[in-house]
Amino acid sequence: MNNNPVTVVITCSIQPGKVDMARQALEENIKMVMYKEPACHGIRVHDDPKNPQRLLIIEYWDSAAIFTGPHMQTPHMQTFLKTAEQFLDGTAEFGFWREIIVGN
């Protein structure tokens, strides 16, 4: 992966009864990422209206290398990943996308 801006698309499922736990952990971690990591230019979390246990997370980063390297090694991410083990139902799926048409 190169050093071009990247949109990271993450999909995951949350265990039954643990959606509130997941949302709180995500909110806390997003605040930390936005405060401490200038290479991140925004994070949006969406749920599926037909299945609120299914989440779509869209993140905007300076590069895939920063996301997969330094970002994932930060103390707040390491803590979040441990916490996520308690609420994730299966494994999160990650996709790395590059913008090819810039819209205004």
C-alpha positions in Angstrom: 0.0 0.0 0.0 1.3 3.4 -0.9 1.4 6.8 0.8 -1.7 8.2 -0.9 -4.9 9.3 0.9 -7.1 6.3 1.7 -10.6 5.7 2.8 -10.8 2.7 5.2 -14.1 0.9 5.1 -14.8 -1.5 8.0 -17.8 -3.7 8.4 -18.5 -5.7 11.6 -21.3 -7.3 13.5 -21.9 -6.8 17.2 -23.0 -9.6 19.6 -26.7 -9.5 20.7 -27.2 -7.2 23.7 -23.8 -5.5 23.3 -24.6 -2.7 20.8 -24.5 0.0 23.6 -21.2 -1.3 24.8 -19.8 -1.2 21.2 -21.1 2.3 20.6 -19.6 3.7 23.8 -16.2 2.1 23.1 -16.2 3.4 19.5 -17.2 6.9 20.6 -14.4 7.0 23.2 -11.8 5.6 20.8 -12.8 8.0 18.0 -12.4 11.0 20.3 -8.9 9.8 21.1 -8.0 9.1 17.5 -9.2 12.5 16.4 -7.4 14.2 19.2 -4.1 12.4 19.0 -3.7 11.4 15.3 -3.4 14.2 12.8 -3.2 11.7 9.9 -6.9 10.8 10.5 -9.3 13.2 8.8 -12.6 11.9 10.0 -14.4 8.8 11.2 -18.1 8.0 10.6 -20.0 5.1 12.1 -23.3 3.9 10.6 -25.6 1.1 11.5 -27.9 -0.9 9.3 -31.5 0.3 10.0 -32.7 -3.3 9.4 -30.0 -4.8 11.6 -28.5 -2.3 14.2 -26.0 -5.0 15.2 -24.3 -4.5 11.8 -21.9 -1.5 11.7 -20.2 0.3 8.8 -17.2 2.5 9.8 -15.6 4.8 7.3 -12.3 6.4 8.1 -10.2 8.9 6.1 -6.4 8.6 6.5 -3.3 10.1 4.9 -2.2 6.6 3.9 -2.9 3.0 4.3 0.6 2.6 5.7 -0.2 5.0 8.6 -3.5 3.2 9.3 -2.0 -0.3 9.3 1.3 0.7 11.0 1.6 3.5 13.6 -2.2 4.0 14.1 -2.8 0.3 15.0 0.1 0.4 17.4 -1.0 3.3 19.5 -1.9 2.6 23.1 -5.5 3.7 22.6 -6.0 1.4 19.6 -4.4 -1.5 21.4 -6.8 -0.9 24.3 -9.8 -0.6 21.9 -8.9 -3.9 20.1 -8.8 -5.7 23.4 -12.2 -4.2 24.4 -13.7 -5.0 21.0 -13.1 -8.7 21.6 -15.9 -8.5 24.2 -18.5 -7.2 21.7 -17.5 -8.2 18.2 -19.4 -11.1 16.7 -16.8 -12.6 14.4 -14.0 -10.7 12.7 -14.2 -7.1 11.4 -13.6 -6.8 7.6 -11.3 -4.0 6.4 -11.2 -2.5 2.9 -8.8 0.2 1.6 -10.2 2.5 -1.0 -8.8 5.4 -3.0 -10.8 8.3 -4.3 -10.6 8.6 -8.0 -13.2 11.4 -8.7 -13.1 14.4 -6.4 -16.5 15.9 -5.8 -17.3 19.3 -4.2 
